[in-house]
């Protein structure tokens, strides 16, 4: 039987996960950034580098897209790459 504290935590975690999933879905349904011609950076709109968020633990960052390539780092869920 689940404790009341765990049940509340699980409900809150589920709500947060649903909110994040909804925001990600909304982001993915918008026009992709790479579809438009790149705009020149201006003083009012600086150019930001593309980012990636790691979604799994113990992911190997490799020098090439092959399993035989040298492993450069081990990435964890939540890491952000530029």
ZAGUMI-343763 format. One record per atom (N, C-alpha, C): atom name; residue number from 1; x negated, y, z negated. Coordinates in steps of 0.1 Angstrom, whole numbers. Each point is the difference from the previous one (the first is absolute). Layout:
> CA;NUM;X;Y;Z .
...
//
This chain:
> N;1;-8;-12;0 .
> CA;1;8;12;0 .
> C;1;-9;12;0 .
> N;2;3;10;8 .
> CA;2;-8;12;1 .
> C;2;4;10;-11 .
> N;3;-11;6;-5 .
> CA;3;2;10;-10 .
> C;3;6;13;6 .
> N;4;6;8;-9 .
> CA;4;7;12;5 .
> C;4;-11;10;6 .
> N;5;-12;0;-7 .
> CA;5;-10;9;5 .
> C;5;-5;-4;14 .
> N;6;-2;-13;2 .
> CA;6;-4;-5;13 .
> C;6;11;2;10 .
> N;7;12;-2;-3 .
> CA;7;11;2;9 .
> C;7;1;15;5 .
> N;8;-2;9;-10 .
> CA;8;0;14;4 .
> C;8;-12;4;9 .
> N;9;-12;-6;-4 .
> CA;9;-12;2;8 .
> C;9;2;-5;14 .
> N;10;5;-12;1 .
> CA;10;3;-6;14 .
> C;10;9;8;8 .
> N;11;11;5;-6 .
> CA;11;10;8;7 .
> C;11;-7;13;5 .
> N;12;-8;6;-9 .
> CA;12;-7;13;4 .
> C;12;-10;-3;12 .
> N;13;-7;-11;-2 .
> CA;13;-10;-4;11 .
> C;13;7;-3;13 .
> N;14;11;-6;0 .
> CA;14;8;-3;12 .
> C;14;5;13;6 .
> N;15;4;9;-8 .
> CA;15;5;13;5 .
> C;15;-11;8;7 .
> N;16;-12;0;-7 .
> CA;16;-11;7;6 .
> C;16;-5;-7;13 .
> N;17;0;-13;0 .
> CA;17;-4;-7;13 .
> C;17;10;3;11 .
> N;18;13;0;-3 .
> CA;18;10;3;10 .
> C;18;-2;14;5 .
> N;19;-3;10;-9 .
> CA;19;-2;14;4 .
> C;19;-12;1;9 .
> N;20;-11;-7;-3 .
> CA;20;-12;0;8 .
> C;20;3;-6;14 .
> N;21;7;-11;0 .
> CA;21;3;-7;12 .
> C;21;9;9;9 .
> N;22;9;7;-6 .
> CA;22;9;9;8 .
> C;22;-8;11;6 .
> N;23;-9;6;-8 .
> CA;23;-8;11;5 .
> C;23;-9;-5;11 .
> N;24;-6;-12;-1 .
> CA;24;-9;-5;10 .
> C;24;8;-3;13 .
> N;25;12;-5;-2 .
> CA;25;9;-3;12 .
> C;25;3;13;7 .
> N;26;3;10;-7 .
> CA;26;4;13;6 .
> C;26;-13;6;7 .
> N;27;-11;-2;-6 .
> CA;27;-13;5;6 .
> C;27;-3;-8;13 .
> N;28;2;-13;0 .
> CA;28;-2;-8;12 .
> C;28;10;2;11 .
> N;29;12;5;-3 .
> CA;29;10;2;10 .
> C;29;-2;14;7 .
> N;30;-8;8;-6 .
> CA;30;-2;13;7 .
> C;30;-10;-2;12 .
> N;31;-1;10;8 .
> CA;31;-8;-1;12 .
> C;31;-15;-1;-5 .
> N;32;-7;-10;6 .
> CA;32;-14;-2;-4 .
> C;32;-9;12;3 .
> N;33;-9;2;-9 .
> CA;33;-9;12;1 .
> C;33;-8;-1;13 .
> N;34;-4;-12;4 .
> CA;34;-9;-2;12 .
> C;34;8;2;13 .
> N;35;13;0;0 .
> CA;35;8;2;12 .
> C;35;0;14;5 .
> N;36;-2;10;-8 .
> CA;36;0;14;4 .
> C;36;-15;3;3 .
> N;37;-1;10;9 .
> CA;37;-13;5;3 .
> C;37;-6;7;-13 .
> N;38;-13;-3;-2 .
> CA;38;-6;6;-12 .
> C;38;0;15;0 .
> N;39;4;7;-10 .
> CA;39;0;14;-1 .
> C;39;-14;5;-5 .
> N;40;-4;11;4 .
> CA;40;-12;6;-5 .
> C;40;2;5;-14 .
> N;41;-9;-3;-9 .
> CA;41;1;4;-14 .
> C;41;0;16;0 .
> N;42;8;5;-9 .
> CA;42;1;15;-2 .
> C;42;-2;2;-14 .
> N;43;-2;13;-4 .
> CA;43;-2;4;-14 .
> C;43;12;-4;-8 .
> N;44;12;0;6 .
> CA;44;12;-3;-8 .
> C;44;3;-15;0 .
> N;45;-5;-7;9 .
> CA;45;3;-15;0 .
> C;45;-13;-7;3 .
> N;46;-7;-4;-11 .
> CA;46;-13;-7;1 .
> C;46;2;-14;5 .
> N;47;-10;-6;7 .
> CA;47;1;-13;5 .
> C;47;-4;-10;-12 .
> N;48;8;-9;-3 .
> CA;48;-3;-10;-10 .
> C;48;-4;-13;7 .
> N;49;-9;-7;-6 .
> CA;49;-4;-13;6 .
> C;49;11;-11;-3 .
> N;50;1;-10;9 .
> CA;50;10;-10;-2 .
> C;50;-4;-8;-13 .
> N;51;10;-5;-7 .
> CA;51;-2;-8;-12 .
> C;51;6;-14;2 .
> N;52;-5;-9;-8 .
> CA;52;5;-14;-1 .
> C;52;1;-4;-14 .
> N;53;11;-6;-4 .
> CA;53;1;-5;-14 .
> C;53;0;-15;0 .
> N;54;-9;-6;-8 .
> CA;54;-1;-15;-1 .
> C;54;12;-5;-7 .
> N;55;6;-11;6 .
> CA;55;12;-6;-6 .
> C;55;-2;-14;-6 .
> N;56;-12;-5;0 .
> CA;56;-3;-13;-6 .
> C;56;-13;1;-7 .
> N;57;-1;-9;-11 .
> CA;57;-13;0;-7 .
> C;57;-10;-9;7 .
> N;58;-13;3;-3 .
> CA;58;-11;-7;5 .
> C;58;-1;-1;15 .
> N;59;2;12;7 .
> CA;59;-1;0;14 .
> C;59;-14;4;4 .
> N;60;-7;-7;9 .
> CA;60;-13;3;4 .
> C;60;-1;11;11 .
> N;61;-8;10;-3 .
> CA;61;-3;10;10 .
> C;61;-12;-5;8 .
> N;62;2;-2;13 .
> CA;62;-11;-6;8 .
> C;62;-5;10;10 .
> N;63;-12;-3;5 .
> CA;63;-6;9;10 .
> C;63;6;-2;14 .
> N;64;7;-11;2 .
> CA;64;7;-3;13 .
> C;64;12;-8;-3 .
> N;65;9;-1;9 .
> CA;65;13;-8;-2 .
> C;65;-2;-15;2 .
> N;66;-10;-5;-7 .
> CA;66;-2;-15;1 .
> C;66;-3;-5;-14 .
> N;67;3;-12;-3 .
> CA;67;-3;-6;-13 .
> C;67;-15;-1;-2 .
> N;68;-7;-2;10 .
> CA;68;-15;-2;-1 .
> C;68;-7;13;-2 .
> N;69;6;12;2 .
> CA;69;-6;13;-2 .
> C;69;-4;2;-14 .
> N;70;-10;8;-2 .
> CA;70;-5;3;-14 .
> C;70;11;7;-8 .
> N;71;2;-4;-12 .
> CA;71;10;6;-9 .
> C;71;-7;12;-7 .
> N;72;7;11;1 .
> CA;72;-6;13;-5 .
> C;72;6;3;-14 .
> N;73;12;-4;-2 .
> CA;73;6;3;-13 .
> C;73;13;-8;-2 .
> N;74;4;-2;-13 .
> CA;74;12;-7;-3 .
> C;74;10;11;-5 .
> N;75;12;0;7 .
> CA;75;10;10;-3 .
> C;75;11;-5;-8 .
> N;76;6;8;-8 .
> CA;76;11;-4;-9 .
> C;76;13;7;3 .
> N;77;11;-5;-3 .
> CA;77;13;6;3 .
> C;77;0;14;-6 .
> N;78;4;10;8 .
> CA;78;1;13;-5 .
> C;78;-12;9;4 .
> N;79;-11;-7;5 .
> CA;79;-11;8;5 .
> C;79;4;8;12 .
> N;80;-5;12;2 .
> CA;80;3;8;11 .
> C;80;-13;2;8 .
> N;81;1;-2;13 .
> CA;81;-12;2;9 .
> C;81;3;11;9 .
> N;82;-11;7;4 .
> CA;82;1;11;9 .
> C;82;-5;-5;14 .
//
